[in-house]
């Protein structure tokens, strides 16, 4: 009888287990905020937070990760880290200085 009672009490715990994963840039390993996570039905199931973490139900597979300027990523099994690859090269830094219009109109 005790065995059955233990199984019944633990069943809700196993039914609602959540996992946490971290989403990072594949080049510099920095956490990615605002990554949209979708299920296989194209329904939004969450967004990553400032630390790049996301809590999910293990029955949510496959999951699709999308983020501006990154290639979409699909995972089909539990993992602790998702690495997203940037889509293109970042522009080099631009330095803006003062500009003297009088210089352009000098006789």
C-alpha positions in Angstrom: 0.0 0.0 0.0 2.9 2.4 0.8 4.4 1.8 -2.6 1.2 2.7 -4.4 0.8 5.8 -2.3 4.4 6.9 -3.0 3.9 6.4 -6.8 0.7 8.4 -6.7 2.3 11.3 -4.8 5.3 11.4 -7.1 3.3 11.2 -10.4 2.5 14.9 -10.6 6.2 15.8 -10.1 7.3 13.7 -13.1 4.4 14.9 -15.2 5.3 18.6 -14.9 9.1 18.6 -14.9 10.8 21.5 -16.5 14.3 21.9 -17.9 16.3 25.1 -18.3 18.6 25.7 -21.2 20.9 28.6 -22.1 21.0 30.2 -25.6 24.3 31.7 -26.6 26.1 33.2 -29.6 28.2 30.4 -31.2 31.2 32.7 -31.8 31.7 34.6 -28.5 29.5 32.4 -26.2 27.6 35.5 -24.9 24.0 34.9 -23.8 21.2 35.9 -26.3 18.2 37.8 -25.0 14.8 37.8 -26.7 15.3 34.6 -28.7 11.8 33.4 -29.7 11.2 29.7 -29.1 8.5 27.9 -31.1 7.1 24.3 -30.9 6.5 22.1 -33.9 3.1 23.7 -34.5 4.8 27.1 -35.0 3.3 28.3 -31.7 5.4 30.7 -29.6 6.2 28.9 -26.3 8.6 31.5 -24.8 11.4 34.0 -25.0 14.9 33.8 -23.6 15.6 36.3 -20.7 18.6 38.6 -20.2 20.8 35.8 -19.1 19.9 33.8 -22.3 18.0 31.2 -20.3 14.6 29.6 -21.0 12.5 27.1 -19.0 10.5 24.5 -20.9 8.5 21.4 -20.6 10.3 18.3 -21.8 7.3 17.4 -24.0 7.9 20.5 -26.2 10.2 18.9 -28.8 11.2 19.7 -31.5 11.8 23.4 -30.6 12.7 26.1 -33.1 14.8 29.1 -32.0 14.8 32.4 -33.9 16.5 35.6 -33.3 17.2 38.7 -35.4 20.6 38.4 -37.2 21.0 34.7 -36.3 20.3 31.6 -38.3 17.3 29.6 -37.0 18.1 26.6 -34.9 16.1 23.4 -34.3 16.7 21.0 -31.5 15.0 17.6 -31.1 16.4 16.5 -27.7 17.3 17.8 -24.3 20.4 19.9 -24.1 21.7 22.4 -21.6 23.1 25.0 -24.2 21.9 26.0 -27.7 24.5 27.7 -29.9 23.1 30.1 -32.5 25.3 31.2 -35.4 25.2 34.8 -36.6 23.9 35.4 -40.1 26.5 37.8 -41.4 29.5 39.9 -40.6 29.1 42.8 -38.3 29.9 46.2 -39.7 33.1 47.8 -38.4 32.9 50.6 -35.9 32.2 54.0 -37.4 33.7 57.1 -35.8 31.7 60.3 -36.3 33.6 63.6 -35.7 32.9 67.2 -36.1 32.5 68.6 -39.6 33.2 72.2 -40.6 30.8 73.3 -43.3 32.9 76.5 -43.9 35.7 74.2 -45.1 33.5 73.0 -48.0 32.5 76.5 -49.1 35.9 78.1 -48.9 36.9 80.2 -51.9 
